[in-house]
Amino acid sequence: MSKAIIHTNAAPAAVGPYSQAVVAPAGRTVYLSGQIGLTPSTGIMVSEDFQAQVRQSFANMQAVIEAAGGRLDSIVKLTLFLTDLGQFAIANSIMAELLPEPFPARSTVGVASLPKGAQFEIEAILVI
């Protein structure tokens, strides 16, 4: 899939591994439910460690994307949910490490709590 990345100097530049906007070609749009850091085989949180939860959440998301017939570069929009926005830089660096460029559009939301005591959740929209 080839994505067209939108960038304008009339709006603030991205402050992380994301694009201001993404235009996706016609295709099958897939809306992924949020993924938290549960280990698939046990259904138990991978760790209390924030970084471990982020990495497991991304791995869970990737598994669902691949089951839908997509790849990480099929993502056009991500939403990150953090219970502590002070951990944002960690999530940002892991996202930059795991996702291929050009980066998808992204929103980040601070929340009071997440299911099963998770500290991080990620959801995605992709076009295959």
N, C-alpha and C positions, 0 to 999 in steps of 0.2 A: 504494500500500500504506500502510495506517496502522499504525504501530507503537505499542505501549503501552510507555512508559518507566517502569521501576521505580526508585524512590528511597526509601531509608529513612535516617533519622538514626541508626539503630542500627548502621550500618556507616559507614566513612569515606566522605566525599563524593568524587566524582571529582576528580582533580587534573589534569585536562586535558580535551581535547575528546572525552569518551566518557561513556557512561551506566553506572550500576552494573549494570543488566540491561535487556534488551529482550524483550518478548513480541511475537512475530510472529503474524499471523493465519495461518490455514490457507492453504496455497499450495504452490507448487513450490519446494523448497529446493535451492539450488545451492551446492556447495562448490568454491571457487576454489583452484587450486594457487597456491603462492607466486610472486610476481613480483619480479624484481630489475630494476635499471636498464639493461637491454639495449635498444639501439635496434632496433626491429622489422625495419627494412630491412637491417641489417648483422649483427645478432646480436652486436655489440660493445658493451661498456659505454659508456654515454653520456659519462662523464667520471670522473675520479678524485675530483671534488668531491662531497662527501656530499649537499649540498642538491640538486644536479643528479640524483644517483642516486635520491633520495627522490621528486622530481617525476616522473622517468621511470617509476619503479615504480608510482606512482599512475596515471599515464597508461596504462601497460600493463594494470593492474588494471581501469581503467574500460573499456578496449577489450574485455576479456573479459566484463565485466559486461554491456555493451551487446550483445555477440554472443549472450549467453544470454537476451536480452530484458529485462534489468533496467536500473536506473539507480543512481546512487550512493546515493539514499535507500532502496534495497532492501537495503542492507547491514544485517545485524543483529549481526554479530560480526567484528571484525578482530583479527589477531595481527600485531604488528610484531616483526621480528628485527633487532637492531643489533649490529654487531661492537664498537661503542664506545658504552656507555651515556652517556658524556659528551656525545654528540651528540643525546640524547633531546629536549632543548628545541627543537632545530631541526625534528626530525620532528614533534613535537607542534604547533608553529606552522603547519607546512605542512598537516598534517591538519585543523587548525581552519579554515584558509583554503579548502581544497578540498572538504570534506564539508559537506553541509547538516545543519542541526539538525532534529530531535533526533539527537544523535550515537549511533552504535552502541555496543554493549559492546566492550571492547578489552582485550587483554593485550599486554604488551611484554616481550620476552625478550632478554637479552644472550647472544650466542653467540660462540664462538671464531673461527669462519670461516663464510663462505657461498660458494656456487658462483661461479666465474669472478672471484673476488676482490671480490665485491660487499661493500659496507658496510651495506646495508639490504635487507630483503626484507619483503613484505607479503602476507598471505593473508586471504581473506574468506569469510564465509558470508552468503548473501543469501536472501531469500524473495521470490519474484515472485508 
